[in-house]
Structures are given as structure tokens and as C-alpha cells.
Amino acid sequence: MRILIEAVGHEAIVANARELQAVTGRVHRSDAHDARQLARLARVDAQILNPVDLRNTAQQADMFILRARTALAGTRLLCEAVGRARSSRSKAVD
């Protein structure tokens, strides 16, 4: 989304949500109110929003591959553990 916004000539600031007590700390919230509050903060000083740098497309692709490998390794380990448990259970029954 940030790339699309910047492609049409607008500045895009990705705020660190954990650091935005001015927005997240409110009891009565709405998307419209939050958007207005964020816009006001960005106009005064963008650093108030604690902007974060996002990964570029190549870095995002690399992270996807790493996460997929981790998930596959976890699945493989789980399958091996289940296979061993079934194997030991069938040996105990014999």
C-alpha cells in the first residue's frame, strides 16, 4: 500500500503503533477519528509517529521463504514425532 501511495506522489509514513498513545490510548475510537489524529500528528512533526522503515520487496520475499522453510521444518518434525509415537505404540501392543 505504501508503494502505491508513493507512486501517485504522496508521502507515506508508516507509524509504529506501539508508540502511539495519542491514538491507541483513547477509549472512544473510530477509524475516522484515528485517521484525523494521525494526520494532525504528521503535519506537526512526523517524528512524533515514530516512523518505521519497511522491508523492500526483495527483503519481503526473502522473509517469506525463511518463514515457509521454518513452517515446513516444524511440520516435518511433527510428522516424525507422530510416526515414532505410533511405531512405539504398535510395538507395545504386539
N, C-alpha and C positions, 0 to 999 in steps of 0.2 A: 504494500500500500504506500509506504514511504517513497518508493521509487516512482510510482505513478504520480504522486503529488508533486514531487520534484521535477518530473518530466514535463509537467504543464506550467512550470515556472514559479511554483510556490515553495516557500521554505517549510520544511517538515522538521519538527522537534519531537523526538521520542523521549518522553518523560519517564523517570524512574518512579513508578507508582508507590513503592515502599517509602519514598521520601516525601510524599505529597500530603502532609497532614491537613493543609488548607482545603483539600478536596476530599480525601478519604476519611478525614476525621469528623465530617459533618453527619448529623443524624438524619436529616431530611435531604435526600439526594435524588437527582434525576439526571438523565443524560444531558438534557438541555442546560441545566444549571451547571453541571460539571464542565461542559464544553465552554460556556461563558467564562467560568472561573479560570480555566486553563488558558483561554485566550487573553484574559486580563493579565495573568501572571507572565505570559510570554511577552506581552507588549512592554511590561515594566522592565523585566530582566529575565531573559531565557535561562540564565544560570540558576534561578530560583527553582526551576523544574528539575534540576539535577539531570540534564540530558545524558542519555546513554548512546554509545556507538553500537550499531547493529552489525552483525556479520554480513559480509558481501555474499553474493550468490554462490561463488566457489566455496567459501567457508561453510555456508549453509549446506551445500551438497556433501562436503566432507563430513560434517556433523551427522547428517542423515545416514551416511554409510557406516560411521562408527556406532551409532545407536542401533542400526539394523544388525550389525555384527554382534553387538552385545546381547541383543534380544535373541538372536539365533543360538549363540553360545549358551545362554541361560536355558533355552528350550531343549537343546541337546543334552545338557547336564540333567535336566529334569527327567527327560525320557530315559536316560541311562539309569538314574536312580530308581525310577518306577520299574524298569526292566530287572534290575538287581533285586528289588523287593519281591517282585513276582517270582523270580527264579528261586530265591531263598525260601519263599513260602511254599512253592510246589515241592521243593526238596524236603521240607519239614513234613509235608503231608505223606510223602512216599514212605 
